[in-house]
Amino acid sequence: MGLDSVELVMAFEEVFQISISDQEAEKMRTPRDVIDCITAKLDAKVGGPAVVIRAKDETAWVQLTHALQGLGVVDGEGTRDQKLDEVFADRSLRQQQWRQLKEQLDVKAWPRLRWFGLSTDFPSNLKTLGDLSDWMSHHHLLRLTDDERQTLTRGDIALLVKHIILDQLGLQEKKYGEDKRFVEDLGLD
């Protein structure tokens, strides 16, 4: 296993508070394999939509829109498909506003802007306010309680696995699929 593989397995273990053996990890060739393994380990309900995670996603969206309003960078609530480049259109203020948003949200970890010469760009997997809200949800609101972990459905697990993979590999959502192979299709080392 390469370094990316080890970090990905560690992320699954941390979020779901489970242990994945080397033998189990070697059998995980697709996200579906990961989802099935975690579903079995947690004895999760196989059917059903994502309930726990959808509630956490909504909380992240509310927090993000309130913070953006507080900074005066969006009028009203904003929309999930609103481009970050449009919200933070003034490149000369982008770094400062991005740092202020992090402070307003009172979070420890925050996506770093990329530097290209004198310009700053958003990470390639963050294009819209919806992308940023999802990132927040799965980084800062993902501290699952024991009760939440016990009520996870396969749908919840699938959503969490998806977002962990997208974040760890820096992928955009359109490149993800449960049957995509980690090495051949998703570029995992």
GUPALO-100048 format. One line per 2 residues: number of its first residue (from 0); for each residue x, y, z of N, C-alpha, C, O. Coordinates in steps of 0.02 Angstrom, whole numbers. Layout:
# residues N
NUM> X Y Z X Y Z X Y Z X Y Z | ... .
This chain:
# residues 189
0> 42 -59 0 0 0 0 44 62 0 94 65 36 | 25 111 -41 60 174 -43 37 220 14 -8 203 51 .
2> 69 277 20 53 324 73 -19 349 69 -53 354 119 | -42 363 7 -112 385 -2 -160 332 24 -210 348 56 .
4> -146 269 9 -190 214 31 -193 210 107 -246 201 135 | -136 216 139 -132 212 212 -171 270 243 -209 260 290 .
6> -163 330 216 -198 388 242 -273 381 233 -312 402 276 | -294 353 177 -364 344 164 -395 294 213 -449 307 241 .
8> -361 239 225 -385 189 273 -388 220 343 -436 208 380 | -337 258 361 -337 291 427 -396 340 433 -425 345 487 .
10> -413 375 380 -470 421 382 -534 383 393 -577 404 432 | -543 326 359 -603 285 370 -606 262 442 -659 265 474 .
12> -549 238 468 -547 213 537 -565 269 587 -602 257 635 | -538 328 576 -550 384 622 -624 405 621 -654 413 674 .
14> -651 415 562 -720 439 557 -770 388 585 -815 406 623 | -761 325 567 -809 274 588 -790 240 653 -828 200 680 .
16> -731 257 680 -706 228 743 -707 152 740 -734 118 783 | -675 127 688 -668 55 678 -596 40 663 -555 85 654 .
18> -579 -23 660 -513 -45 641 -519 -85 576 -562 -129 570 | -475 -69 528 -474 -105 464 -406 -138 459 -354 -105 458 .
20> -406 -204 455 -343 -241 451 -311 -231 383 -344 -210 335 | -246 -246 378 -211 -242 314 -243 -288 262 -248 -270 204 .
22> -264 -347 284 -295 -394 239 -362 -367 212 -376 -374 153 | -401 -335 255 -464 -305 233 -450 -247 185 -484 -240 134 .
24> -401 -206 202 -384 -148 160 -362 -170 90 -379 -137 41 | -324 -224 86 -301 -247 21 -358 -271 -24 -352 -269 -85 .
26> -414 -292 6 -472 -314 -33 -515 -256 -56 -560 -265 -97 | -502 -197 -31 -543 -138 -48 -516 -106 -111 -471 -64 -109 .
28> -545 -125 -167 -523 -100 -232 -567 -44 -259 -547 -7 -303 | -628 -37 -231 -675 14 -252 -708 45 -190 -706 15 -136 .
30> -738 104 -198 -775 133 -141 -831 86 -117 -846 84 -58 | -863 49 -163 -915 2 -143 -888 -50 -95 -921 -69 -47 .
32> -827 -74 -107 -795 -122 -62 -787 -92 8 -799 -126 58 | -767 -28 11 -758 6 75 -826 12 110 -832 -3 169 .
34> -876 34 73 -943 43 101 -970 -22 129 -997 -24 184 | -962 -76 91 -986 -141 113 -949 -164 176 -980 -192 222 .
36> -884 -154 178 -845 -174 237 -867 -135 299 -877 -165 352 | -873 -70 292 -892 -28 350 -964 -43 371 -978 -46 430 .
38> -1008 -53 322 -1078 -70 338 -1081 -134 379 -1118 -138 428 | -1041 -184 360 -1039 -247 397 -1010 -237 467 -1036 -264 516 .
40> -956 -199 472 -924 -189 537 -970 -152 586 -970 -167 646 | -1009 -105 560 -1053 -66 603 -1122 -98 609 -1165 -72 645 .
42> -1132 -153 574 -1198 -186 573 -1252 -134 558 -1305 -132 590 | -1238 -93 507 -1283 -39 488 -1343 -66 448 -1340 -120 418 .
44> -1396 -27 449 -1454 -44 409 -1435 -40 336 -1412 12 313 | -1445 -94 300 -1423 -97 230 -1464 -50 186 -1436 -18 143 .
46> -1528 -46 196 -1569 -2 156 -1573 67 187 -1543 80 239 | -1610 109 157 -1625 173 186 -1580 229 162 -1522 218 145 .
48> -1609 288 161 -1571 347 139 -1523 371 193 -1525 347 250 | -1481 418 175 -1436 449 223 -1476 497 267 -1501 547 243 .
50> -1481 481 330 -1521 522 376 -1476 564 420 -1484 625 424 | -1430 533 454 -1385 567 501 -1344 619 465 -1337 676 489 .
52> -1315 601 409 -1270 646 374 -1308 703 341 -1282 759 340 | -1367 691 317 -1406 746 287 -1420 800 340 -1418 859 324 .
54> -1434 780 401 -1446 828 455 -1383 868 468 -1386 929 479 | -1325 835 468 -1262 870 479 -1246 917 421 -1220 972 431 .
56> -1262 896 360 -1251 939 301 -1291 1003 307 -1266 1057 291 | -1354 998 329 -1396 1057 335 -1368 1105 388 -1370 1166 378 .
58> -1343 1078 442 -1313 1120 494 -1253 1158 466 -1245 1218 480 | -1211 1125 428 -1153 1158 398 -1174 1213 351 -1144 1267 351 .
60> -1226 1201 310 -1249 1252 263 -1274 1314 300 -1258 1370 280 | -1312 1305 353 -1337 1361 393 -1279 1400 423 -1279 1462 420 .
62> -1230 1366 451 -1173 1400 480 -1134 1439 428 -1113 1496 440 | -1123 1409 369 -1086 1442 316 -1122 1504 292 -1092 1558 286 .
64> -1187 1499 278 -1223 1557 252 -1226 1614 303 -1222 1672 284 | -1233 1597 367 -1233 1650 418 -1165 1684 421 -1162 1745 428 .
66> -1112 1646 417 -1044 1676 419 -1032 1720 358 -1003 1774 364 | -1054 1698 299 -1045 1737 238 -1085 1802 242 -1062 1854 219 .
68> -1145 1798 269 -1185 1859 278 -1151 1906 327 -1150 1967 316 | -1123 1878 381 -1088 1919 431 -1029 1956 401 -1013 2012 421 .
70> -996 1925 352 -940 1957 318 -962 2004 263 -923 2044 237 | -1026 2000 245 -1053 2043 192 -1032 2022 122 -1032 2063 76 .
72> -1014 1958 112 -993 1935 45 -1050 1904 5 -1042 1893 -55 | -1107 1890 37 -1166 1868 0 -1227 1907 25 -1232 1925 84 .
74> -1272 1919 -21 -1337 1949 -4 -1385 1892 7 -1384 1843 -31 | -1427 1897 57 -1473 1842 70 -1435 1780 92 -1384 1785 125 .
76> -1462 1722 74 -1432 1659 96 -1379 1632 48 -1338 1591 69 | -1379 1654 -14 -1334 1623 -62 -1365 1557 -85 -1415 1535 -57 .
78> -1335 1527 -135 -1360 1463 -160 -1303 1413 -162 -1245 1432 -168 | -1320 1350 -158 -1269 1298 -157 -1228 1296 -222 -1170 1276 -221 .
80> -1258 1317 -278 -1221 1314 -341 -1184 1380 -357 -1155 1387 -410 | -1185 1427 -311 -1150 1490 -320 -1074 1477 -319 -1048 1445 -274 .
82> -1040 1503 -369 -967 1492 -377 -928 1531 -325 -942 1590 -312 | -878 1499 -295 -835 1532 -247 -799 1591 -279 -788 1643 -247 .
84> -779 1583 -343 -746 1638 -379 -790 1700 -385 -765 1755 -388 | -856 1690 -385 -902 1747 -388 -914 1777 -319 -919 1837 -311 .
86> -918 1734 -269 -929 1758 -200 -868 1797 -176 -875 1850 -145 | -809 1772 -192 -746 1805 -173 -714 1832 -236 -657 1813 -253 .
88> -750 1875 -271 -729 1897 -337 -667 1943 -336 -626 1940 -381 | -661 1984 -285 -604 2030 -281 -542 1992 -258 -534 1977 -198 .
90> -499 1976 -306 -439 1935 -290 -393 1970 -240 -356 1936 -204 | -394 2035 -238 -349 2071 -191 -373 2063 -119 -333 2071 -72 .
92> -436 2046 -110 -464 2036 -42 -475 1962 -25 -491 1946 32 | -465 1918 -74 -484 1848 -66 -449 1815 -6 -483 1783 34 .
94> -385 1823 -1 -347 1792 54 -374 1815 122 -385 1775 167 | -383 1880 128 -407 1909 191 -478 1885 206 -492 1866 263 .
96> -523 1886 157 -592 1864 169 -595 1789 185 -636 1769 227 | -553 1750 153 -551 1677 166 -529 1665 238 -558 1622 272 .
98> -479 1702 262 -456 1696 331 -511 1719 379 -521 1688 431 | -546 1774 363 -600 1799 405 -657 1749 410 -688 1741 462 .
100> -672 1716 354 -724 1665 354 -706 1608 401 -748 1585 440 | -644 1586 399 -621 1533 445 -629 1555 517 -653 1517 559 .
102> -610 1617 532 -616 1643 601 -689 1648 621 -707 1632 678 | -732 1672 576 -803 1680 590 -835 1612 606 -878 1607 650 .
104> -812 1560 571 -839 1492 582 -807 1459 643 -832 1408 667 | -752 1487 667 -717 1461 726 -698 1388 717 -716 1345 757 .
106> -661 1374 662 -638 1307 647 -562 1304 650 -529 1355 639 | -536 1246 663 -464 1237 666 -434 1225 597 -388 1260 576 .
108> -461 1176 562 -436 1160 495 -478 1198 444 -538 1209 453 | -445 1218 389 -480 1255 337 -443 1244 272 -382 1241 271 .
110> -479 1238 216 -445 1227 152 -398 1285 135 -415 1343 146 | -341 1268 109 -292 1320 92 -303 1342 20 -317 1303 -24 .
112> -296 1407 11 -298 1434 -57 -233 1416 -92 -181 1410 -60 | -237 1407 -158 -177 1391 -197 -149 1456 -226 -186 1500 -247 .
114> -83 1461 -226 -50 1520 -253 -22 1506 -321 12 1456 -332 | -38 1549 -368 -10 1546 -436 16 1616 -452 -23 1659 -473 .
116> 80 1626 -443 108 1692 -455 79 1740 -404 89 1732 -344 | 44 1790 -428 14 1840 -384 -61 1826 -372 -96 1868 -343 .
118> -84 1770 -394 -155 1754 -391 -168 1697 -341 -126 1653 -331 | -227 1699 -311 -247 1644 -267 -308 1610 -298 -354 1643 -323 .
120> -308 1545 -295 -364 1505 -320 -387 1458 -266 -350 1442 -220 | -449 1435 -274 -477 1387 -227 -453 1317 -245 -436 1304 -302 .
122> -450 1272 -195 -431 1203 -211 -476 1175 -266 -534 1194 -271 | -449 1131 -306 -486 1106 -365 -551 1070 -347 -596 1067 -389 .
124> -557 1044 -287 -618 1009 -268 -670 1055 -236 -724 1033 -216 | -654 1120 -232 -701 1168 -204 -716 1222 -256 -677 1268 -266 .
126> -773 1215 -290 -792 1262 -342 -852 1306 -321 -857 1363 -344 | -896 1279 -279 -958 1314 -262 -967 1319 -186 -931 1287 -148 .
128> -1016 1359 -166 -1033 1362 -95 -1055 1294 -69 -1042 1276 -12 | -1090 1256 -111 -1111 1189 -92 -1051 1144 -78 -1051 1105 -30 .
130> -1000 1149 -121 -939 1109 -109 -907 1128 -42 -886 1084 -5 | -905 1193 -27 -875 1215 36 -916 1192 95 -889 1172 146 .
132> -982 1196 89 -1026 1173 142 -1016 1098 155 -1013 1076 213 | -1011 1059 101 -999 987 108 -932 974 142 -926 931 185 .
134> -881 1013 122 -814 1006 152 -819 1018 227 -792 980 268 | -854 1073 246 -862 1089 317 -897 1032 354 -876 1011 408 .
136> -950 1009 325 -990 956 356 -948 895 372 -955 865 425 | -906 877 326 -869 815 334 -802 824 368 -765 776 378 .
138> -784 886 385 -723 897 422 -735 920 494 -697 903 539 | -787 958 503 -797 988 569 -859 966 605 -864 971 666 .
140> -906 940 568 -967 918 601 -972 842 601 -1024 814 619 | -918 811 582 -920 739 573 -900 700 635 -884 640 630 .
142> -899 732 690 -884 696 752 -946 658 771 -990 683 807 | -950 597 747 -1010 556 759 -1014 536 833 -965 513 862 .
144> -1072 545 861 -1083 521 929 -1096 446 925 -1107 419 871 | -1094 413 982 -1109 342 983 -1179 329 958 -1190 281 920 .
146> -1227 371 978 -1296 362 955 -1301 370 879 -1335 331 846 | -1267 421 852 -1268 431 779 -1236 372 743 -1262 349 692 .
148> -1181 348 769 -1146 292 737 -1191 230 736 -1191 191 688 | -1230 221 788 -1274 163 792 -1334 169 746 -1366 119 730 .
150> -1351 229 724 -1409 238 681 -1389 250 608 -1432 263 566 | -1326 244 592 -1304 253 522 -1336 201 477 -1343 143 495 .
152> -1355 223 419 -1380 177 368 -1325 168 316 -1274 202 318 | -1335 122 271 -1287 114 216 -1281 179 177 -1227 196 152 .
154> -1337 215 170 -1337 279 135 -1292 330 170 -1255 366 136 | -1295 333 237 -1250 377 274 -1177 358 263 -1135 400 250 .
156> -1164 293 268 -1095 269 260 -1070 285 190 -1013 307 181 | -1112 275 140 -1092 289 71 -1075 363 62 -1026 380 28 .
158> -1115 407 91 -1101 479 85 -1036 497 120 -996 536 93 | -1025 470 179 -963 485 216 -902 459 178 -852 494 171 .
160> -906 398 154 -850 369 117 -836 412 55 -778 426 40 | -887 431 20 -879 473 -39 -841 537 -23 -793 554 -57 .
162> -862 572 29 -830 635 46 -760 627 73 -717 669 61 | -747 573 108 -679 560 131 -634 549 70 -579 576 68 .
164> -657 509 22 -617 495 -37 -606 559 -78 -550 572 -99 | -658 598 -88 -651 660 -127 -600 706 -95 -559 736 -129 .
166> -604 712 -29 -558 757 6 -487 729 6 -440 766 -10 | -479 667 24 -412 638 29 -375 637 -38 -315 647 -41 .
168> -413 625 -92 -382 621 -158 -387 686 -197 -361 691 -252 | -421 737 -168 -428 801 -201 -467 797 -267 -450 831 -315 .
170> -518 755 -268 -557 744 -329 -620 786 -329 -647 804 -277 | -644 800 -389 -710 831 -396 -762 775 -397 -748 719 -416 .
172> -822 793 -376 -875 743 -368 -891 705 -432 -907 646 -430 | -885 738 -489 -903 706 -552 -856 648 -570 -873 606 -611 .
174> -797 645 -539 -751 590 -551 -763 529 -507 -734 476 -518 | -807 537 -458 -819 484 -410 -874 437 -433 -921 457 -468 .
176> -866 374 -415 -918 324 -426 -903 265 -380 -845 249 -368 | -955 233 -352 -944 179 -305 -908 120 -337 -876 81 -301 .
178> -913 113 -402 -879 56 -435 -814 76 -470 -785 35 -505 | -792 137 -461 -728 158 -489 -673 124 -449 -678 116 -388 .
180> -620 104 -484 -564 71 -450 -517 125 -424 -502 173 -459 | -493 115 -363 -451 165 -331 -389 182 -372 -375 240 -385 .
182> -352 132 -392 -289 143 -426 -300 164 -499 -275 216 -521 | -337 124 -535 -345 135 -607 -388 195 -624 -372 231 -671 .
184> -442 208 -586 -490 260 -604 -483 323 -562 -494 378 -588 | -464 316 -499 -463 374 -453 -392 399 -439 -384 448 -404 .
186> -341 365 -465 -273 389 -459 -240 381 -391 -195 418 -374 | -263 332 -352 -234 319 -286 -166 284 -294 -159 239 -335 .
188> -118 306 -254 -51 275 -256 -52 210 -217 0 176 -213 .
